[in-house]
Amino acid sequence: MPSPFSVSKVQNVLPDGRYAARRGALATTHGVVQTPAFMPVGTQATVKTLEPRDLHELRVGMILANTYHLMLRPGNDIVAACGGLHRFMGWDGPILTDSGGFQVFSLGHLRKIRDDGVEFNSHIDGSRVFLGPRESMETQRVLGSDVAMCFDECIPYPATPEYACKSVAKTLVWASLCATQSRASGQLLFGIVQGGVYGELRERCAHGLVEIGFDGYGIGGVSVGEPVDVLLKGVEDSTVHLPEDRPRYLMGVGDRLQIVEAVARGVDMFDCVIPTRHARNGSAFTRRGSLQVKAGRYKQDTRPVEEGCECPCCRHFTRAYVRHLLNAGEILGIRLLTLHNIHRYMAFMEELRTSLEDGSFAEFRRRAHEELNSTEQR
């Protein structure tokens, strides 16, 4: 099948030369996504506190929504009646939908895994819900996302080799079934590499998925509590077995240094709740680390959250004001920090892409380690 992904620049920065950082573009029904790309998370069909106009102004290229949560609330029928997810939420840019497979991990206390899918007790009202490859793909078809993900089993860390082996076998069976289901017009489908910390299992899973054939490939089962070196090894054990002409998506990773290191290992796409979650907790990301805006030392600080930043928060408001809003429980404080954090992430990714275009990625990587390993900014 023709690939929706094109690579324009490649740089090798790691000593063994097996992995290459790539500058590319992913063509979707709702636009071209420039890669490497970071997707803000809009689990419930909204990036928390932001509207679509904000996302456009922040130059967000693609967002993520969640199949499991939208299937439960508002439900497939309501989204279908509103004309699909794009019209429902008023966003005309690309959307990727997670399959619900991550909830197999995150809602472990509420589910039972079967050969044909997963039984959940709804986290909303406790009612019994079943989600398998067919149900996940049908929901994603109704949602009409630009990229659908195969239903998979995301295993915890640590996991025994026996458990991981059975999980890979199940993931491949489910992926094969997902590939046969109906999709929305133009909808792309990504398979997901699993295998935990076991390189031979990740190789087996990657080869099995490539044999089935997908538009792109996710790297799953990471960012589930493992150390960074283990996470990066999981990336290496996956990307080296994936085709160069398809996008590679590292699921659930949003630490900026981890993004840089994953890009160096050939990853093209990322998502994470970090920018929005940290904003709700009163933390701002800057070029040189983070800033705990709620801290008492900023009570009379008349500087912007980050000096030199052009986001709406920093152009118009002070640290003292944002801190006041956060401590008073005013929603505007969370909104302003969310605007700032998403702006910072989008600027970071733009600078990363530029470094790949002009051949300076090695220097960008060195500088990122120097700046982001620094202590909290004042």
C-alpha positions as CSV (number, residue, x, y, z in Angstrom):
1,M,0.0,0.0,0.0
2,P,1.3,3.6,-0.7
3,S,2.7,5.3,2.4
4,P,1.1,8.5,3.7
5,F,4.4,9.4,5.2
6,S,7.4,11.1,3.5
7,V,10.9,11.8,4.9
8,S,12.8,14.8,3.7
9,K,15.9,14.9,6.0
10,V,17.8,12.2,7.9
11,Q,20.6,12.6,10.5
12,N,22.5,9.9,12.4
13,V,23.7,11.2,15.8
14,L,24.1,8.0,17.8
15,P,27.5,6.1,17.6
16,D,26.3,2.7,16.2
17,G,24.5,4.3,13.2
18,R,21.5,1.9,13.4
19,Y,19.1,4.7,14.1
20,A,18.4,8.0,12.3
21,A,16.5,11.1,13.3
22,R,14.0,12.0,10.6
23,R,12.3,15.2,9.4
24,G,9.1,14.2,7.7
25,A,5.4,14.8,7.0
26,L,2.3,12.7,7.5
27,A,-0.6,13.3,5.1
28,T,-4.1,12.9,6.6
29,T,-7.6,13.7,5.5
30,H,-7.6,16.9,7.6
31,G,-4.1,18.2,6.7
32,V,-0.4,17.4,6.7
33,V,1.3,16.8,10.1
34,Q,4.9,18.0,10.2
35,T,7.1,15.5,12.0
36,P,8.6,15.1,14.5
37,A,5.3,16.1,16.1
38,F,3.9,16.3,19.6
39,M,0.1,15.8,20.0
40,P,-1.6,17.5,23.0
41,V,-4.1,15.1,24.6
42,G,-7.8,15.7,24.3
43,T,-9.1,12.6,26.0
44,Q,-12.8,13.7,26.2
45,A,-12.8,15.6,22.8
46,T,-11.2,18.7,24.4
47,V,-7.7,19.7,25.3
48,K,-8.5,20.9,28.8
49,T,-9.5,24.6,29.1
50,L,-8.7,25.3,25.4
51,E,-10.9,25.7,22.4
52,P,-10.1,24.9,18.8
53,R,-9.2,28.5,18.0
54,D,-6.5,28.4,20.8
55,L,-5.0,25.2,19.3
56,H,-4.8,26.8,15.9
57,E,-3.2,30.0,17.3
58,L,-0.7,27.8,19.2
59,R,0.2,26.0,15.9
60,V,-0.9,22.6,17.1
61,G,-0.7,20.2,14.2
62,M,-2.6,17.2,15.6
63,I,-4.4,16.2,18.8
64,L,-5.2,12.9,20.4
65,A,-8.6,11.7,21.7
66,N,-9.5,8.4,23.4
67,T,-11.8,5.7,22.1
68,Y,-12.7,4.1,25.5
69,H,-13.7,7.4,27.1
70,L,-15.7,8.7,24.1
71,M,-17.4,5.3,23.7
72,L,-18.8,5.6,27.2
73,R,-19.5,9.3,27.2
74,P,-21.1,10.8,25.2
75,G,-21.4,7.5,23.2
76,N,-21.1,6.6,19.5
77,D,-24.7,7.5,18.7
78,I,-24.3,11.1,19.9
79,V,-21.0,11.7,18.1
80,A,-22.5,10.2,14.9
81,A,-25.6,12.4,15.1
82,C,-23.3,15.4,15.4
83,G,-21.4,14.4,12.2
84,G,-18.3,12.8,13.7
85,L,-15.7,13.9,16.1
86,H,-14.3,16.8,14.2
87,R,-17.7,18.5,13.9
88,F,-18.7,17.5,17.4
89,M,-15.7,19.3,19.0
90,G,-15.3,22.0,16.3
91,W,-11.7,21.1,15.4
92,D,-10.9,20.9,11.7
93,G,-7.3,19.6,12.1
94,P,-6.0,16.0,12.2
95,I,-7.0,13.8,15.1
96,L,-5.5,10.5,16.3
97,T,-7.6,8.2,18.5
98,D,-6.1,5.8,21.0
99,S,-7.8,2.4,20.7
100,G,-8.6,2.0,24.4
101,G,-5.7,-0.5,24.8
102,F,-4.0,1.8,27.3
103,Q,-7.0,1.4,29.6
104,V,-6.2,-2.3,29.7
105,F,-3.2,-1.1,31.7
106,S,-4.5,2.0,33.5
107,L,-7.8,0.5,34.6
108,G,-6.3,-2.8,35.6
109,H,-8.4,-3.0,38.8
110,L,-11.6,-2.6,36.7
111,R,-11.1,-5.1,33.9
112,K,-10.8,-8.8,32.9
113,I,-8.8,-9.7,29.8
114,R,-10.3,-12.3,27.5
115,D,-9.1,-13.8,24.2
116,D,-11.5,-11.7,22.3
117,G,-11.1,-8.4,24.2
118,V,-11.5,-6.8,27.6
119,E,-14.4,-6.6,30.0
120,F,-14.5,-3.4,32.0
121,N,-16.5,-2.1,34.9
122,S,-17.1,1.5,33.7
123,H,-15.2,4.0,35.8
124,I,-18.2,6.3,35.5
125,D,-21.1,4.2,36.9
126,G,-19.7,0.6,37.3
127,S,-21.7,-0.8,34.5
128,R,-20.3,-3.7,32.5
129,V,-18.6,-2.8,29.2
130,F,-16.8,-4.9,26.6
131,L,-14.1,-3.6,24.3
132,G,-12.3,-5.7,21.8
133,P,-10.8,-5.2,18.3
134,R,-14.1,-5.0,16.6
135,E,-15.7,-2.6,19.1
136,S,-12.6,-0.4,19.2
137,M,-12.5,-0.1,15.4
138,E,-16.2,0.5,15.1
139,T,-16.0,3.3,17.6
140,Q,-13.0,4.8,15.8
141,R,-14.9,4.5,12.5
142,V,-17.8,6.5,13.9
143,L,-15.5,9.1,15.5
144,G,-13.9,9.5,12.0
145,S,-10.4,10.2,13.3
146,D,-7.6,10.7,10.8
147,V,-5.5,8.0,12.5
148,A,-7.0,5.0,14.3
149,M,-4.9,2.7,16.5
150,C,-5.1,-1.1,16.7
151,F,-6.5,-2.5,19.9
152,D,-3.7,-4.0,21.9
153,E,-2.7,-5.1,25.4
154,C,-0.4,-2.6,27.2
155,I,1.3,-4.6,29.9
156,P,2.7,-3.3,33.2
157,Y,6.3,-2.9,34.2
158,P,7.7,-5.2,35.3
159,A,6.2,-8.2,33.6
160,T,7.4,-11.8,33.3
161,P,8.6,-13.2,30.0
162,E,5.7,-15.6,29.9
163,Y,3.1,-12.8,30.4
164,A,4.8,-10.6,27.8
165,C,5.0,-13.4,25.3
166,K,1.2,-14.2,25.7
167,S,0.5,-10.4,25.4
168,V,2.4,-10.1,22.1
169,A,0.6,-13.1,20.7
170,K,-2.8,-11.6,21.7
171,T,-1.7,-8.1,20.3
172,L,-0.9,-9.7,16.9
173,V,-4.2,-11.6,16.7
174,W,-6.1,-8.4,17.6
175,A,-4.0,-6.3,15.1
176,S,-4.8,-8.8,12.4
177,L,-8.5,-8.5,13.2
178,C,-8.4,-4.7,13.4
179,A,-6.9,-4.7,9.9
180,T,-10.0,-6.4,8.4
181,Q,-12.6,-4.0,9.9
182,S,-14.3,-1.1,8.2
183,R,-12.8,2.4,8.5
184,A,-13.9,5.9,8.0
185,S,-13.1,7.4,4.6
186,G,-9.4,8.1,4.4
187,Q,-8.7,6.8,8.0
188,L,-5.2,5.5,8.5
189,L,-4.5,2.6,10.8
190,F,-1.4,2.1,13.0
191,G,-0.3,-1.2,14.5
192,I,1.3,-1.1,18.0
193,V,4.6,-2.9,18.9
194,Q,4.4,-4.5,22.4
195,G,6.8,-6.8,24.2
196,G,7.7,-5.1,27.4
197,V,11.5,-5.1,28.2
198,Y,12.2,-8.1,26.0
199,G,13.9,-7.2,22.8
200,E,13.2,-10.5,21.1
201,L,9.5,-10.1,21.8
202,R,9.5,-6.6,20.4
203,E,11.3,-7.9,17.3
204,R,8.7,-10.6,16.9
205,C,5.8,-8.2,17.4
206,A,7.2,-5.6,14.9
207,H,7.8,-8.3,12.2
208,G,4.3,-9.7,12.7
209,L,2.8,-6.2,12.4
210,V,4.8,-5.4,9.3
211,E,3.7,-8.6,7.7
212,I,0.1,-7.6,8.2
213,G,0.9,-4.1,6.9
214,F,-0.2,-0.8,8.4
215,D,0.0,2.9,7.6
216,G,2.2,3.5,10.6
217,Y,3.4,1.9,13.8
218,G,3.1,2.8,17.5
219,I,5.6,1.8,20.1
220,G,3.6,0.8,23.1
221,G,4.2,-0.5,26.6
222,V,6.5,2.3,27.5
223,S,6.2,5.1,30.1
224,V,4.5,2.7,32.4
225,G,6.9,3.2,35.4
226,E,10.1,1.9,33.9
227,P,13.5,3.8,34.2
228,V,14.5,6.1,31.3
229,D,17.2,3.7,30.1
230,V,14.7,0.9,29.9
231,L,12.3,3.1,28.0
232,L,14.9,4.0,25.4
233,K,16.0,0.4,25.0
234,G,12.3,-0.4,24.3
235,V,12.4,2.3,21.6
236,E,15.6,0.9,20.1
237,D,14.3,-2.6,20.2
238,S,11.2,-1.5,18.2
239,T,12.3,1.1,15.7
240,V,15.1,-0.9,14.2
241,H,12.6,-3.5,13.0
242,L,10.1,-1.0,11.5
243,P,10.0,0.2,7.9
244,E,11.7,3.5,7.1
245,D,8.8,4.7,5.0
246,R,6.2,4.6,7.7
247,P,5.7,6.9,10.7
248,R,6.7,5.7,14.2
249,Y,4.7,6.9,17.1
250,L,6.0,6.6,20.7
251,M,2.9,6.5,22.8
252,G,2.5,8.4,26.1
253,V,5.9,10.0,26.2
254,G,6.1,13.7,26.7
255,D,9.3,14.5,28.7
256,R,11.3,16.8,26.4
257,L,14.6,15.1,26.9
258,Q,13.0,11.7,26.2
259,I,11.5,13.2,23.1
260,V,14.9,14.3,21.9
261,E,16.4,10.9,22.6
262,A,13.6,9.1,20.9
263,V,13.8,11.3,17.8
264,A,17.5,10.4,17.7
265,R,16.4,6.8,17.6
266,G,14.0,7.3,14.7
267,V,10.7,8.3,16.3
268,D,8.3,10.7,14.5
269,M,5.3,11.3,16.8
270,F,4.5,11.7,20.5
271,D,1.6,12.4,22.8
272,C,1.4,13.0,26.6
273,V,-0.8,14.8,29.2
274,I,2.3,16.4,30.7
275,P,1.7,20.0,29.4
276,T,-1.9,20.2,30.5
277,R,-1.6,18.1,33.7
278,H,1.4,20.2,35.0
279,A,-0.6,23.4,34.2
280,R,-3.4,22.2,36.5
281,N,-0.8,21.6,39.2
282,G,0.6,25.1,38.9
283,S,3.8,24.2,37.0
284,A,5.1,25.9,33.9
285,F,7.6,24.6,31.4
286,T,10.3,27.0,30.2
287,R,13.3,26.7,27.9
288,R,15.5,25.9,30.9
289,G,13.4,23.5,33.0
290,S,10.2,24.1,35.0
291,L,8.7,26.9,37.2
292,Q,6.5,26.2,40.1
293,V,4.3,29.3,39.7
294,K,2.3,28.5,42.9
295,A,5.4,28.9,45.1
296,G,5.3,31.7,47.6
297,R,8.4,33.4,46.2
298,Y,6.4,34.6,43.2
299,K,3.8,36.3,45.3
300,Q,5.0,39.8,44.2
301,D,6.9,38.8,41.0
302,T,5.9,41.2,38.2
303,R,7.8,39.3,35.5
304,P,5.9,37.1,33.0
305,V,6.0,33.3,33.6
306,E,8.8,33.1,31.1
307,E,10.7,36.2,30.0
308,G,10.9,36.5,26.2
309,C,7.9,34.1,25.7
310,E,5.3,35.3,23.2
311,C,2.4,33.1,24.4
312,P,-0.9,34.9,25.5
313,C,-0.1,34.3,29.2
314,C,3.4,35.8,29.1
315,R,2.4,38.7,26.8
316,H,-0.3,40.0,29.2
317,F,0.1,38.7,32.7
318,T,2.6,38.4,35.6
319,R,3.7,35.5,37.7
320,A,2.1,37.2,40.7
321,Y,-1.3,37.3,38.9
322,V,-1.2,33.7,37.7
323,R,-0.1,32.6,41.1
324,H,-3.0,34.5,42.7
325,L,-5.5,32.8,40.3
326,L,-4.1,29.3,41.0
327,N,-4.2,29.8,44.8
328,A,-7.7,31.3,44.6
329,G,-8.9,28.3,42.6
330,E,-9.8,30.4,39.5
331,I,-10.0,28.4,36.3
332,L,-8.3,31.2,34.4
333,G,-5.0,30.4,36.1
334,I,-5.1,26.9,34.8
335,R,-6.1,28.1,31.3
336,L,-3.2,30.6,31.2
337,L,-0.6,28.0,32.2
338,T,-2.0,25.5,29.7
339,L,-1.7,28.1,26.9
340,H,1.9,28.7,28.0
341,N,2.8,25.0,28.3
342,I,1.3,24.1,24.9
343,H,3.1,27.1,23.3
344,R,6.4,26.0,24.9
345,Y,6.0,22.4,23.6
346,M,5.0,23.6,20.1
347,A,8.0,26.0,20.0
348,F,10.3,23.2,21.2
349,M,9.1,20.9,18.4
350,E,9.5,23.6,15.8
351,E,13.0,24.2,16.9
352,L,13.7,20.5,16.8
353,R,12.3,20.2,13.3
354,T,14.4,23.2,12.2
355,S,17.6,21.5,13.6
356,L,16.8,18.4,11.5
357,E,16.3,20.6,8.4
358,D,19.6,22.6,8.7
359,G,21.8,19.7,10.0
360,S,22.2,21.0,13.6
361,F,20.2,18.3,15.5
362,A,23.4,17.1,17.3
363,E,23.8,20.6,18.7
364,F,20.1,20.9,19.5
365,R,20.4,17.6,21.4
366,R,23.5,18.7,23.3
367,R,21.9,22.0,24.3
368,A,18.6,20.4,25.3
369,H,20.5,18.1,27.8
370,E,22.3,21.1,29.1
371,E,19.3,23.4,29.6
372,L,16.6,20.9,30.6
373,N,18.8,19.2,33.2
374,S,19.2,22.5,35.0
375,T,17.4,23.2,38.3
376,E,14.1,24.9,38.6
377,Q,14.1,28.4,37.1
378,R,13.6,31.5,39.1
